[in-house]
Amino acid sequence: MATSKQLARTQADGTPHQAAAWQPSRVPVLLFLGSIIVSFLAASSAPTPLYAVYAAHWGFSPLATTVVFGVYALAVLAALLTFGRVSDHIGRRPVLLTGLALQAVAMVVFATAGDLGTLLAARVIQGLATGSSLGAVGAAMLDLDRRRGALANSFAPGVGTGTGALLSALAVQFLPAPTHLIYLVLLGVFAAQAAGVLAMRETAPARAGGWRSAAASLVPEVRLPRETRTEILIAAPVLFAVWALAGFYGSLGPALTATLLHTSSIVYGGLSLFILAGVAALAVLAFNRVDPRPALLMSIGALVAGVAITLAATATDSAAGFFIGTAIAGVGFGGGFQGALRLVVPLVRDQERAGVLSVLYIVSYLGLGVPAVIGGILVTQVNGLLATAQEYGAAVVVLAGMALAGLLLNRPAAGPAAAPQEAEPLRAPCTMSASRG
C-alpha cells in the first residue's frame, strides 16, 4: 500500500506536486487545532456526569436521558452530512469560527437550563457545532502535515472524551454550582479559541466560486474518491466497532462502575470512560510508527480481549478485572481509530479532505450512537443493567470480528499506487437512525 511519502499532492487545478517539507513553526498551529477537537469532545462528554443531577432536579426518567444522548448524535450526523464539505470550498477558518460561536451559544443554554426541553435544545446546538467543525479542523491539521495531522486527529478525540467526563465529574463532586461552572469554563475556552482562529493563517484558501460551490455542497451527499473506497470499506467496520465500545462505556460504564464498586460517587462513574479514552490516547502514540494494517490487527485483538475480560469481571463482580479489561480495550480503541484514519488519509487529495473526514466521523458517530441508544432502551425496558452489558459487549465483539474479516479479505494490491482520480458522489439516504453522543 502506498504511504503519504509515495503519493503526490495535487493542487486545486489538478497539477501534481510533491508535499512541502515539514516546518517546525507549524507545531503551535497544529497543537492549537488539536486543542479545538479536545475542547469540542470534552464539551460533548461534560454533561454525562450531570445527568443524574438533572434527573433528580427535574424528575425525568432514564429513557429521557437516552433521548438526550440521541439528539446530540443526530445533530452531529445532520451537520456532518450537510456542512462536512463546506470548508473544502470556502476555507477552514470561517467554518471553525461558526462552530466555535455555536458552541458558545450551547454553553450559555446549558448554564441557564431549567428543564428537559432546554437541555435538549442545548444538545442539538452542541451537536450542530461539533458536526459542522470536525471535518474542518481535522482537514486543517492535514493541510499542515499529513502524518502529524493524522496523528493529531487520532490522539485528540481520546483526550477530549476522557478529560471532559472526568473533569465534569470532579466539578460535580467538589465544586459549587456544578450545573453552571463547567459550562462557563468551557465558554471561556471557546472564546479564547475563536480569537486564536482569527489570528491564524488560513490553511486552505477559498477557491474561485467557493461560496457557490459551498452552497451546492449543503445538499446531503457522501463523496467517496474512487481511490479510497477499498480502504474506507475496511476502515468503516473498525471505526464502528471501536466507537460502539466508547458508547458502551459512555452509556453503561458509570452504572457498571457504581455497581461493582458499591458506590454512588459521580467521580467513580466517570472513571471507566476516562481510563478507556486515556489509554486510547496513549495507544495512538504507541502505534504511530506501525503500519496501519498491522496496527489494526493488533488493535482488534486488544479490543476483543479487553471486552471479554470486562464482561467476565461484571459476571464475577470484580472491579479490578473491570478496570483491567477497560484498559486493554482502550488499546484497541486508540489503535483501531488511528489505524483506520491512517489507512485512508494518505490517499485523499487536498480539496477532498474535509469531505472524507466527515464520512469517517459519520461512521464513528453511528457506531457511538446506535448501539448505545439500543442499550439504554434494553436497560430501562427489557433486561436490566448486567444482562444488557453482557449483550452489548457481545455485540461489540461481533462487530470487531466483522472488522477483522474485512481487513483480511481486502488485502492491498501489488504494484505502484494509482494516481488520485475524480470522486464520484454517492447520494446519502435522507433518513438517519437514532444515535447517541
Number of C-alpha atoms within 10 A of each C-alpha: 16 14 15 16 12 13 21 17 21 18 13 10 6 12 9 14 11 12 15 9 8 13 9 7 8 13 14 10 17 21 14 17 26 25 20 25 25 23 23 29 24 25 26 23 25 26 23 25 27 19 17 17 16 19 16 11 11 12 13 15 12 17 16 16 20 22 17 25 28 25 24 28 30 26 24 30 31 21 23 34 24 21 27 32 30 27 31 27 23 21 21 27 25 16 23 27 21 15 26 26 16 21 28 24 17 25 25 17 20 23 20 15 18 13 14 17 11 14 19 22 18 25 29 22 22 29 29 24 28 28 29 30 33 28 29 31 26 25 32 29 25 24 18 20 20 22 19 16 24 23 22 24 27 28 27 24 26 32 24 27 27 27 26 27 29 26 19 27 26 18 21 22 14 10 12 10 11 19 20 17 16 24 23 16 11 20 22 13 17 23 15 12 20 20 11 15 20 13 10 12 12 15 15 20 15 16 14 10 10 17 16 11 16 19 13 12 20 16 13 20 20 23 19 20 21 15 18 19 15 16 21 22 15 24 26 22 24 32 31 28 32 30 26 28 30 26 27 24 26 28 25 23 22 23 20 21 24 18 17 16 16 10 13 13 16 24 22 21 27 30 21 25 31 27 23 29 31 23 24 30 26 17 25 27 17 14 22 20 9 13 14 21 20 13 23 28 18 15 30 27 19 22 28 23 17 26 26 20 19 27 23 16 19 20 14 12 15 15 19 13 18 26 20 17 24 30 26 25 32 32 29 35 33 31 35 36 32 30 29 24 23 27 23 23 23 21 26 25 21 18 19 19 23 29 28 25 24 29 22 22 22 25 20 23 24 27 28 28 32 21 25 30 25 16 25 25 18 19 19 15 11 12 14 14 17 17 15 20 25 17 15 24 21 16 16 24 23 14 23 27 18 16 25 19 13 19 21 13 9 12 13 14 8 7 8 10 15 10 13 19 13 13 15 11 12 12 11 13 9 9 7 11 11 20 28 28 30
